[in-house]
Amino acid sequence: MPRAVAILTGDLIGSTEAPPEAVERSMRILADCAREIGPHTDFTRFQGDGWQMRLVQPGDCLWACLLILARLRAQTDAPGTRIAVGIGEEYPTNGRDLSTAMGPAFTASGRALEQMKPDRLLAIDGPKGSIDAFRKLAFLIAGDLAGRWSVSQAEAIALKLDPDSPADKREANERVAQALGITRQAVDARLKAADYHLLDEMMLAFLAAYPQTEATP
């Protein structure tokens, strides 16, 4: 039976001007993110600088997007990416290669990427009427905030959003501080400057809108 998923479709920014090794570095970061998000998260590269990722938990979509943007921004020698999310059903396939996958979620994701303005980082869409204006606005705002991150802010955000980050806020920030070799107060300052408190509320809203389900391959 078809299942509801979130499909992330993206392309690297400025990849034609970037050296091949920089493009490969970004693709490795994307593949690493997919692997760490969960065992059922699939990643496929397309046409050199294009890619897709499948999330079996649609509620994770904004968190996954921000994790990707932060990890890429934290690397000064790796091109960033635009990301369009499509939430909807996918048709069953026998493999994990997304180049053969189909369904409304894939159509919505591809359409959202095609319609994105060049200066935007995030967009979301779905089958007609399934994604309201407020969710689209949340993605627009989140992408705008992420586009303002400094490298140091992105480093803190990337560690804060790590899949293995502790649930306790204080403990999580202490771990970020240890990893970066700075004080917890400095971590708090970076997260505040990066508008993490707003982004966290947005991520929680998407988790509430799409409750977790039992993951299947």
N, C-alpha and C positions, 0 to 999 in steps of 0.2 A: 504494500500500500504506500501511496505517497506520504511523505512526512514533511513537517515544517522545519526549515533550516534557515540559517543566515548565510548568504553568500557574499563574500568580500571580493570585489573586483578592483584592481588597481593598476596604475602605470607609474613608472619612476619619473621624477621631475628632472628635467635637464639631462636626461641620459645620453642624448646624442652628442653633447659636448663633454661628457664625463669620460675618463679613461676606462677601458674595459674592466680593469681590476676593481675600480670603484663600483661599477654596476654589479659585478659578481659579489662584492662585499655586501651590497644592499640585499641581493637575492638570498645570500646566506643568512642574513639577519631575519628576513621574512620567513625562511624555512625553519629557522630555529624557533621563532615565535610560534609557528604552527605546531611544532613538535611539543613545545612546553605547555601550550594551552590545553592540550589533551590528546590521548591516544587515538581518538576518532576524528581529529581535525586534519583535513587533507589540504595539501598545497600543490599547486601546479603552475609552472611558469609558461608564459605564452609570448611568442614573437619578440624575444630578446628582453624587452623591458616591461612586459605585461605579466600579470599574475592573477590567480584566484585562490581563495581559501574558503573552505566549508566549515561552518560551526554548527554542530548538532544541537547546541543550546542557543537559540536566537537571542536570549536575554544577555548573553555575553558580548554582543556585537560592539557596543560602544567601548567597553573595557578593552577588547581586543584591538580595536582601531587605535585607541590612545596608547596602548602598549607599543604597537608598531611604530606610530609616529614618534614616540619618545625615544625608542631605541635607535631609530634612524637619525633623529636630530642630535642625539648624544654623540654620534660619530661624525666628526667634521669632514671626513673623507668619503662619506657614503651618501649618494643621492637620496633625497626624501621621496615620498610617494603621495599620490592622491588615492582616496579609497571611497568606493561607492558600495553601499550595502543593500542587498535585496533580501527581504524576508518573505517567505512563502513556501510553497511545496516544491519538492524536487521529485523527479521520476526515478524509480529504482534503477540502479545500474549494477553490473557485476564487478566493477573495479573501482579503484580510488583515484583514477586519473580523471580530473575534472574536465579535460578536453572533450570527453564523450558524454558528459552529464547534461541533462536538460530539465526544464521545468520552469514554473512561474518565478521562482526565486532567482534563477540565473538570468531570465529575461529582464526582470526588474533591476537587477544589479548592473547589467550591461547598459541598459537604458539610462540609468542614473549617472553612470560614468560619462556617457556620451553627452549628456545634457549639462554636466557640471561646468561652471565658469572656470577659466584657467587659474584664477587666483584663490579658488576654494580647495580645501583639503578633504572635506568629508561631505557625504550626501547619503540619503537613505530613501528607499522606495519599496513598493510592493505591488501586488495585484491591485487593480482599481479599487479605491476606497479603503484599503486595509491599513495604510499608514497615514495618520492624520497630520494636519499642519503643524501641530505642536511637536511631534516627534521629529519632523523634518527640520523645524526651527532649532530643536535641541542639537541636532547634528551640525547644523550650520554654525551655531554659536560655539560648540565644542571645537570644531575645526578652526574657527577664527582664533580662539584662545590658544590652541596648540600652535598655531602659526606664529605666535608671539614669543614662544619659549626661547630662552637663551640656551646655550649648550649646557651650562651648569644646572639650570632648572630642569632640562630634559633628562639629565643624568639622575637627578633625584626622583623625578616622576617615573622613570623607567624602573628603578629599583622599588619604588613604592607600589607599582602595579605588577611587580613580578608575581607569577602564579604561586610561588612559595612564600610570599610575604605573610607575616603573622597577621591574624585578624585584629589583635589588639593594637590600637593606634600608636601608643607610646612605644611598645616593643618593636613595631614595624619601623618607626622613625629612628629608633636606636640602631637597628640593623642597617638602615640606609647610612646613618652617620658613620658607623664602623667601616662600611664598604668604601665610602668616599674620603675617610680620614678627616672628617670635620665634626663639629659639635652638633648635638641634637637641635640646639637652638638655631644653628645655621641651616639645618635641614628644614626646620619649621619655617624659616624665613624664605627659603627657596620655594617651598610648596605654596606658601601664601602668595608669593609674587607670581607664581605660575597659575594661580586661581584654582588650585587643586580642590578646595572646599566646594566650589561650584560644580566642577567636573565630577566629583564624587557623588553629589546629589543626583546628577544626571545619570550616572551609571547605575545607581540604586533604583532610579525610576524605571530604567529599561529592564532590570532584573525583576522588578515587581510586575511589569507589564507582560513578561514572558516567563512564567514559572519554569523552574528546572524540571526536566523530564529524564527518564532513564535513558542513558546514552546507549545507542546501538551502532555497530559498524556499518 
